[in-house]
């Protein structure tokens, strides 16, 4: 018995050590991480085997669930859609800042934004793949390609993905993306890319209309905020609706309970307190405290569709086909469910920001179009996803794509890459 206990303890120590280096590699406590020179990266990039990389990522999506971060539905793929989306969604068209180029989600301030809670675990899961491919694979390329591969693995018809994003060594070029002068959440002024400090997009529960106020779960008011924030990224209505509904074909939102500090504290707070991990959740107890079914991220709970690991247009069809009612979810927030739901309808989620798509005439027309033709949705989503994940950052001269050529607009972004944090030689 003693031998067995010692062996078990040793196994736990090894598992902790493996997770420890992976975690620190994806979210370095030093808040900086060196990378290759532009020349070394370009030389290595030419030998990057995208087919092998896609295979490694797909294997990881379906590998045995890691005890440090169990996979929803036995599949990590939806998690990496969120990673790529949140890394890319920092882009703002007014000055070309943001985007996943640079891979700055590893650093402050981005890694401590509320919307990026638990993405430290996604980066830890990717760490062995990043180490394997070394200088040939930037974090920016890895995070976006992981999202694209995740979508493809579940049936989404994503046509193209390009690599060549060059990583930053710290988060200096993200400091300007952190909104300031935001007395009222949702009203952060331009050039902020978002209306709410700490969020990538809009408040999912609805807009806040006054200082110190609570979100108003009114879909019509939420539609106004959605159009404003997506326009700041350069998206029109078609891209906006395709991205929201296409992305919400997969995965779930996490709001298992409503207790103080349910989601844990950010890297900035955790590391300042001498801890080695951030976002340590407080729901549940025992080995699964704060993880798996006890996870709290946004505070909303449930999947959007009955097939959360399979591409479909159910999100759009069921928005139109059923009557949805508002209620308080287990995380203590306003969310929406099908009225008098039965069977596989039970437990499905819509956010106020989802419901907004049928409370706005232009958005509703697009919902109807995508609900009636999944092929039209597939094309619109593929185009919008490419633009989302390829905007911003500095691109290598050796950049290339898995299919076709790199669009000229992607490389032309290098002409506008000089940011406030860059040194200027006079």
C-alpha positions in Angstrom: 0.0 0.0 0.0 2.8 2.4 0.9 4.6 1.8 -2.4 1.3 2.4 -4.3 0.8 5.7 -2.4 4.3 6.8 -3.1 4.0 6.0 -6.8 0.7 7.9 -6.9 2.3 10.9 -5.2 5.2 10.8 -7.6 2.8 10.7 -10.5 1.0 13.8 -9.3 4.3 15.6 -8.9 5.3 14.8 -12.4 1.9 16.0 -13.8 2.2 19.2 -11.8 5.7 19.8 -13.1 4.6 19.2 -16.7 1.7 21.6 -16.4 3.9 24.1 -14.6 6.3 24.7 -17.5 3.5 24.7 -20.0 1.6 27.3 -18.0 4.6 29.6 -17.6 5.5 29.2 -21.2 2.1 30.5 -22.3 1.7 33.1 -19.5 5.2 34.0 -18.4 5.4 35.5 -14.9 8.3 37.6 -16.1 5.8 39.3 -18.5 8.2 39.0 -21.3 9.5 36.3 -23.7 12.3 36.5 -26.2 11.8 35.4 -29.8 13.8 35.0 -33.0 15.0 37.9 -35.1 13.0 38.7 -38.2 15.6 37.0 -40.4 15.7 33.9 -38.3 12.0 33.7 -38.2 11.7 34.1 -42.0 14.3 31.3 -42.5 12.5 28.9 -40.2 9.1 29.8 -41.5 9.8 28.4 -44.9 10.2 24.9 -43.5 7.1 25.0 -41.3 5.0 22.0 -42.2 1.4 23.2 -42.0 -0.1 19.8 -42.6 1.9 18.3 -39.7 0.9 21.3 -37.5 -2.8 20.8 -38.4 -2.4 17.1 -37.5 -0.8 17.8 -34.2 -3.5 20.3 -33.3 -6.3 18.0 -34.2 -4.7 15.2 -32.1 -4.5 17.6 -29.2 -8.2 18.5 -29.5 -9.2 14.9 -29.0 -6.5 13.8 -26.6 -7.3 12.6 -23.1 -8.7 15.5 -21.2 -6.0 17.2 -19.1 -6.9 17.1 -15.4 -5.8 20.7 -15.0 -8.4 21.9 -17.5 -11.0 19.3 -18.6 -12.4 19.6 -22.0 -16.1 20.5 -22.6 -17.8 17.6 -24.5 -14.5 15.7 -24.6 -13.2 18.1 -27.3 -10.9 21.1 -26.8 -11.7 22.5 -30.3 -14.4 25.1 -29.1 -11.9 26.4 -26.5 -9.4 27.3 -29.2 -12.0 29.1 -31.3 -12.4 31.4 -28.3 -8.7 31.8 -28.0 -8.2 32.8 -31.6 -11.2 35.1 -31.5 -10.2 37.0 -28.4 -6.6 37.3 -29.5 -7.7 38.7 -32.9 -10.7 40.8 -31.7 -8.5 43.5 -30.2 -8.0 45.0 -33.7 -9.2 48.5 -34.3 -9.5 50.0 -37.7 -8.9 53.6 -36.7 -5.2 53.1 -36.4 -4.5 49.5 -37.2 -3.5 48.6 -33.7 -4.3 45.3 -32.1 -5.0 41.9 -33.6 -3.3 38.6 -32.8 -0.1 39.5 -34.6 2.5 39.9 -31.9 0.9 37.2 -29.7 0.6 39.7 -27.0 -2.3 37.9 -25.2 0.6 36.2 -23.2 1.4 39.6 -21.6 -0.1 42.4 -19.6 -2.5 44.1 -20.1 -4.4 41.6 -22.4 -3.9 38.5 -20.4 -5.7 40.1 -17.4 -8.7 41.4 -19.2 -11.9 39.8 -17.8 -12.8 38.5 -21.3 -9.6 36.5 -21.4 -10.3 34.6 -18.2 -9.0 31.0 -18.4 -7.3 31.4 -21.8 -4.1 30.9 -19.8 -5.1 27.2 -19.9 -5.5 27.3 -23.6 -2.0 28.7 -24.1 -0.7 26.0 -21.7 -2.3 23.3 -23.8 -0.6 24.7 -26.9 2.9 25.0 -25.2 4.2 21.6 -26.3 3.3 22.3 -29.9 4.9 25.8 -29.8 8.1 24.2 -28.3 8.1 21.5 -31.0 8.0 23.9 -33.9 10.3 26.6 -32.3 11.2 29.7 -34.3 9.1 28.6 -37.3 5.9 29.0 -35.4 5.0 32.3 -33.8 2.5 32.5 -31.0 0.3 34.7 -33.1 0.3 32.1 -35.9 -0.2 29.2 -33.5 -3.2 30.8 -31.7 -5.0 31.8 -34.9 -4.2 28.5 -36.7 -5.4 26.6 -33.7 -8.8 28.4 -34.0 -9.0 27.8 -37.7 -8.0 24.1 -37.3 -10.6 23.7 -34.6 -13.3 25.1 -36.9 -12.3 22.8 -39.7 -12.2 19.8 -37.4 -15.8 20.4 -36.6 -17.0 20.9 -40.1 -16.8 24.7 -40.7 -15.7 25.4 -44.3 -12.8 27.8 -43.6 -11.0 28.3 -46.9 -7.6 29.7 -46.1 -5.2 30.6 -43.3 -1.9 32.4 -43.6 1.2 32.3 -41.4 3.9 34.8 -40.9 2.8 36.9 -37.9 5.8 38.1 -36.0 5.7 37.9 -32.2 6.4 40.8 -29.8 8.6 40.2 -26.7 6.2 42.0 -24.3 2.9 43.6 -24.1 4.0 47.2 -24.7 2.1 47.5 -28.0 -1.1 46.5 -26.2 -1.0 49.2 -23.6 -2.8 51.6 -25.9 -5.6 49.1 -26.4 -6.6 49.2 -22.7 -9.5 51.6 -22.6 -9.3 54.7 -20.5 -11.9 57.4 -19.6 -14.6 54.8 -19.2 -16.8 56.1 -16.4 -19.8 54.2 -17.8 -19.1 50.6 -19.1 -20.0 50.4 -22.7 -19.2 54.0 -23.4 -15.5 53.9 -23.7 -14.8 56.5 -26.4 -12.9 56.0 -29.7 -10.1 55.1 -30.4 -10.8 52.3 -27.9 -11.7 49.2 -29.9 -14.2 48.1 -27.3 -16.9 50.0 -25.4 -16.2 48.3 -22.1 -12.9 48.0 -20.2 -11.8 44.4 -19.9 -14.1 43.1 -22.7 -13.3 42.3 -26.3 -16.8 43.1 -27.6 -20.0 44.3 -25.9 -21.5 43.5 -22.5 -23.3 40.2 -23.3 -26.0 40.9 -20.7 -26.9 44.2 -22.3 -25.7 47.8 -22.1 -25.1 49.9 -19.0 -26.7 53.3 -19.4 -25.5 55.2 -16.4 -22.5 55.4 -14.1 -22.8 52.7 -11.4 -25.7 51.2 -13.2 -26.4 47.5 -14.0 -26.7 46.0 -17.5 -30.1 46.5 -19.1 -31.1 43.2 -20.8 -32.8 44.9 -23.7 -31.9 43.3 -27.1 -32.8 46.4 -29.1 -30.4 48.5 -27.0 -27.7 45.8 -27.3 -27.9 45.9 -31.1 -26.7 49.5 -31.1 -23.7 48.6 -29.0 -22.9 45.6 -31.3 -22.9 47.7 -34.4 -20.7 50.3 -32.8 -18.0 47.9 -31.5 -17.8 45.7 -34.6 -17.6 48.8 -36.7 -14.5 49.8 -34.7 -12.9 46.6 -35.9 -13.9 47.4 -39.5 -16.8 44.9 -39.7 -20.1 45.6 -41.4 -23.4 44.0 -40.5 -22.8 40.8 -42.7 -19.5 40.0 -41.1 -20.9 40.8 -37.6 -23.8 38.4 -37.8 -21.8 35.7 -39.5 -19.1 35.8 -36.8 -21.5 35.9 -33.9 -23.7 33.1 -35.1 -21.0 31.1 -36.8 -18.8 31.2 -33.7 -21.7 30.4 -31.4 -22.4 27.2 -33.4 -19.8 25.7 -31.1 -19.0 25.3 -27.4 -20.7 26.8 -24.4 -20.6 29.7 -22.0 -19.5 29.1 -18.4 -21.4 30.3 -15.3 -21.6 27.4 -13.0 -22.4 29.3 -9.8 -22.8 32.8 -8.3 -20.3 33.1 -5.4 -17.8 35.9 -4.7 -14.7 35.5 -6.8 -16.2 32.7 -8.7 -13.8 32.9 -11.7 -10.7 33.6 -9.7 -8.2 36.6 -10.1 -6.3 37.8 -13.1 -2.6 37.1 -13.8 -1.8 40.7 -12.7 -3.4 40.1 -9.3 -2.2 36.5 -8.9 1.4 37.1 -9.7 1.6 40.3 -7.6 0.4 38.1 -4.7 3.2 35.6 -5.3 0.9 32.9 -6.8 2.0 30.8 -9.8 -1.5 30.4 -11.4 -4.3 32.8 -12.3 -8.1 32.5 -12.7 -8.4 29.8 -10.0 -12.1 29.3 -9.8 -14.1 29.1 -6.6 -17.1 26.9 -7.6 -17.5 23.4 -6.3 -14.9 21.5 -4.3 -12.3 18.8 -4.4 -10.2 18.0 -7.5 -12.7 19.7 -9.9 -13.0 23.0 -7.9 -13.3 25.8 -10.4 -12.8 23.6 -13.5 -14.9 21.4 -15.8 -18.6 21.6 -14.8 -17.6 24.1 -12.1 -16.1 26.6 -14.5 -17.0 30.3 -14.3 -15.7 32.5 -17.1 -18.3 35.0 -18.3 -20.9 34.0 -15.6 -23.5 32.8 -18.2 -24.2 29.1 -18.4 -25.0 26.7 -21.3 -24.3 25.8 -24.9 -25.8 27.7 -27.8 -26.8 24.7 -29.9 -27.6 21.0 -29.5 -24.5 20.1 -31.5 -21.7 22.2 -29.9 -18.9 20.3 -31.6 -20.5 20.2 -35.1 -20.9 23.0 -37.7 -24.5 23.9 -38.3 -26.9 26.9 -38.8 -29.1 25.8 -35.9 -28.1 28.9 -33.9 -29.9 31.0 -36.6 -32.8 28.7 -37.2 -33.7 28.3 -33.6 -33.5 32.0 -32.9 -36.4 32.4 -35.4 -38.3 29.1 -34.7 -38.8 29.5 -30.9 -39.9 32.0 -28.4 -37.1 32.9 -26.0 -37.6 34.2 -22.5 -35.2 35.9 -20.1 -34.3 34.4 -16.7 -31.5 34.6 -14.1 -29.0 31.8 -14.8 -26.9 30.0 -12.2 -24.1 32.6 -12.5 -26.5 35.3 -11.4 -26.9 37.0 -14.7 -29.7 37.6 -17.2 -29.7 35.1 -20.0 -32.3 33.6 -22.3 -33.8 30.2 -22.8 -36.5 28.6 -25.1 -39.9 29.1 -23.5 -41.4 25.8 -22.3 -38.3 24.0 -23.5 -38.4 20.2 -23.7 -35.9 17.5 -24.6 -32.7 18.7 -26.3 -34.0 22.3 -26.2 -33.5 22.4 -22.4 -30.4 24.2 -21.2 -29.7 26.1 -24.4 -28.4 29.6 -24.0 -28.9 32.9 -25.7 -27.3 36.1 -24.4 -29.0 39.5 -24.7 -26.3 40.2 -27.4 -27.5 37.1 -29.3 -31.2 38.1 -29.0 -30.2 41.5 -30.4 -29.8 39.9 -33.9 -33.6 39.5 -34.2 -34.5 42.8 -32.7 -32.7 44.8 -35.4 -34.1 44.9 -38.9 -30.8 44.6 -40.8 -29.5 41.9 -38.5 -32.7 40.0 -38.6 -32.6 39.9 -42.4 -29.2 38.3 -42.2 -30.3 35.8 -39.6 -33.1 34.8 -42.0 -30.6 34.4 -44.9 -28.2 32.3 -42.9 -31.0 30.2 -41.4 -32.3 29.3 -44.8 -29.0 28.4 -46.5 -26.0 26.9 -44.6 -23.8 27.2 -47.7 -24.3 30.9 -47.8 -23.5 31.1 -44.1 -20.4 29.0 -44.6 -19.0 31.4 -47.2 -19.8 34.5 -45.2 -18.3 33.0 -42.0 -15.1 31.9 -43.8 -14.6 35.3 -45.3 -15.3 37.1 -42.0 -13.1 34.7 -40.0 -10.2 35.3 -42.4 -10.5 39.0 -42.0 -10.8 38.8 -38.2 -7.8 36.6 -37.7 -5.5 38.3 -40.3 -5.9 42.0 -39.3 -3.1 43.8 -37.5 0.5 43.0 -36.5 3.8 42.8 -38.4 4.1 40.1 -41.1 7.3 38.4 -42.2 8.5 38.7 -45.8 8.3 34.9 -45.9 4.5 34.8 -45.1 2.5 32.1 -46.9 -0.9 30.4 -46.7 -2.1 26.8 -46.7 -4.1 27.5 -49.8 -3.4 30.2 -52.4 -1.4 33.4 -52.0 -1.2 35.9 -49.1 -3.7 38.8 -49.9 -1.8 42.0 -50.6 -3.8 43.8 -47.8 -2.3 41.5 -45.2 1.3 42.3 -46.1 0.4 46.0 -46.6 -0.3 46.3 -42.9 3.5 46.4 -42.3 3.4 49.9 -43.7 1.2 50.9 -40.7 2.8 48.9 -38.0 4.8 51.6 -36.2 3.1 52.0 -32.9 3.4 54.5 -30.1 5.7 52.2 -28.1 8.2 51.8 -31.0 11.4 53.9 -30.9 11.7 56.6 -33.5 15.0 57.5 -35.0 15.4 61.1 -36.2 
